Amino acid sequence: MADHKGVMADDSPDRLGPDYAPRRTIAERAKSFGKAFTTKEGLIGSYDYAFLFRPNLPFMKKSRKAAPFFGLHDKMPIFLAMILGFQHALSMLAGVISPPIIIAGQGGANLTTDQAQYLVSTSLIVCGFLSAIQITRFHFYKTRYYLGTGLISVVGTSFAIIPVATGALAQMYATGYCPKKADGTKLPCPDGYGAIIGTATLCALLEIGLSFLPPKVLKRAFPPLVTGPTVTLIGVHLIESGFKNWAGGSGTCSSRPTSGLFQKCPSNAAPHALPWGSAEFIGLGFSVFIAIIICERFGSPIMKSTSVVLGLLVGCIIAAATGYFDRTGIDSAPVASFIWVHTFKLSVYGPIVLPLLAVYIVLMMEAIGDITATCDVSRLQVEGDLFDSRIQGGVLADGFNGLIAG
C-alpha cells in the first residue's frame, strides 16, 4: 500500500490480528545475533560514517550524496546503531533534566540539593525504561490493542506540567501547605512535590481511558483549534521562565529584594553571586545561545541534533573558568543513583486536579501529532487500521508511563 506521498510503506510485520507465520527458533536467533557482532557487515557495514561528522562550513565542498534511509524493519550495523542511539540520548538530555530542575528549584518546591540531584538522575533512568516500553510495542493477547508504538518514540519529562506545578507550589506556600521561615523565606516542600506527583498519577487514568477510543473521535473531540492555543500559552509561560533564568534565576532573587538571602542570584552564598539582570549573566546565557546557533548553522548532522547539549557544555566551561560554580555539589553527589533512593509522600491536591486533566489531554494530542510525524518521516502508513493501532498503542503507553512514573 502506498502512503499519502506515494512512497511504498511496508508495515507488514506488525499485524492487527494473530500472527500464524512460523517463528524463528532460538538457534536461528542466536546465529543472527552472533553474525551481527562477529562480522564486518554486522558491526560497521558499508555506511559513510564521515557524513555524520562532516561540518557544513561555507568554504567546504558540499556533498550531493544523500544519506541512506533505514526503514523500520531494515537491519542496521551495530556501530551505527550505537552512534545514532547515543545521538538520540544526547538530543533528549536537556529536555529530560530541565523540568525536574525547574520544579525542584527556587521557583518550585525549593528541594534540597540531594533531592534535586535525585530527581535529575531518576528522570534519566525512568525515561530510559519508559522509552523501551513505547518503542517495543506489546500486544494484548486475543485483542486488537497494543501498548507502545513500535517506532523510535522516546519518552521524556513534559514541560506542559511546569506552569501547573509551579503555580500549585506557589499556592501551597501562600496557604501554609508548604513551610516558610518567619521572614518569609521558603523552606523545602517535599510534601508539596509528593502531592503534585500523586495527583498527576491519578489524572493519568484519563489518558489511559481515552486511548481506547478511535483516533478520529479524539481528533474531533479535541481539535487543534482547542489544543493549539493551550500549547502556545504553555510555551509563552516557559519563555518567561527561560528569560528570567537567563538573567540570573526565576526564584526569589528575580524580584530583586533589598535584604535577605536572595539579594543576589542564585543566592548570596553562591560562588559568584550577582544581582538579577547583571550583564555577566546575560553574557553567559548569550554564549550558550550563540553556540547553539553555530552548531545549527555550520555543524555536522550529529552536531545539529545535539546542539542544545553542546551549547550547554560551552556555557558550563565558561562558567567553570570564570568561577560561577564550585565542585562542592559534584563532590557531594553520589557515585550512582537509582529510583526509590528518595521517596515523597503521595497525596491528592484537589485544586490542581482539573488543570492536570487538561494537561493530560494536551499530552495525548501531542502524542498523536508526534506519532503521525514519526510515521510520516519513517515512510510508514499515516492512515488505516495499522496506523490507528499505533496511535492507540502510543497514547496508551503515554498514559501508562505517566501512571507508573509517579
Secondary structure as UniProt FT lines:
FT   TURN            4..5
FT   TURN            12..13
FT   HELIX           26..38
FT   HELIX           40..43
FT   TURN            44..46
FT   HELIX           50..53
FT   TURN            58..59
FT   TURN            72..73
FT   HELIX           78..104
FT   TURN            106..109
FT   HELIX           113..136
FT   STRAND          138..139
FT   TURN            141..142
FT   STRAND          146..147
FT   TURN            160..161
FT   HELIX           162..175
FT   TURN            182..183
FT   HELIX           190..210
FT   TURN            211..212
FT   HELIX           215..221
FT   HELIX           224..246
FT   TURN            247..248
FT   HELIX           252..255
FT   TURN            261..262
FT   TURN            268..269
FT   TURN            271..272
FT   TURN            276..277
FT   HELIX           279..298
FT   HELIX           301..305
FT   HELIX           307..321
FT   TURN            322..323
FT   HELIX           328..332
FT   TURN            339..340
FT   HELIX           350..352
FT   HELIX           353..377
FT   TURN            378..379
FT   HELIX           385..405
//
